[in-house]
Amino acid sequence: MEVFVGTDPDDACPDNPSDDAWPPDMDKDARVTILDVLMHKPKLSGPYDRRYDLNTDGSVNILDVLLYKATLGMSCTNP
């Protein structure tokens, strides 16, 4: 899934704001918050962006947003 959406499968947590390492962390701040969820809104009706297609079904829709239920409120750290 990480290869499909374009995140780094060998890195569990972003090292800096340009490191796209954790699929649900859209703003790359090492936390999954409502802000990450809200970043999907323009992608729901705009051009397809595979980065937001978290279930890898070829479209960005509510099914991708629902995946946040499992990670909302989580954070990560680098060793």
N, C-alpha and C positions, 0 to 999 in steps of 0.2 A: 504494500500500500504506500509506503513512504517513497519508493522509487516512482510510483505513478503520480503522486501529488507533488513530488519534487523536493521533499525534505531529505535530510541526511540520515540514512538508516544506521550509520555508524556513530551517531552523536545523539545522545538521549536528551540533551538540554542545550538551548542556545548559549553560545559563549559571549556573544555581543549582539547588538541590535540588527546586524546584517546576517546573522547566522540562522538560517531557516532549518531548525533541527527537530522540532516537535510538532507533529501535524495539527493538533488543536490549538496551538499557541500562535495565532495569526499575527499578533503584534510583537512577538519575539521578546517578551519580557519575563519568560520562565514561569508564568502563571496562566492558568486558564480561568478567565473571568467573563462576565457578561459583555465586556468590550470585544472579546474575540468572537462571541456569538453575533453581536451587532455588525461586525465587519462583513457578514454574509449577506446582509440586506441588499446592497447594490448588485451583488453577484447573482441574486435570484432572478432578476429580470434583465441583466446586462449580458454581454458576450460571455461565453463559456470560459471559465478559468479553472483548469484542473487542480490548482492549489486548494480550491474550496470544495472539491468533489471528494469528501472524506470517505464516502462508501464506494468510490471508484466505479460508479454505474454509468458514467458518461453524461451526467447532468447535475447541476447544482440546484438542490431543492430542499424542502423541509426535512427529508430523510437525512441529509447531511447535518442539518442543525440539531436534529434529535440525538445524534451521536454525542453531543456535548454533555448529556445527562451523566454519563459515566466519568467525565473528567472535570466538570465544572467545580471550581474551588481548589483544584490540585495545583501544585507547583513542583518544579524540578530544580536540582542543583547539579553542578558539575563537580566531579571528584577533585 
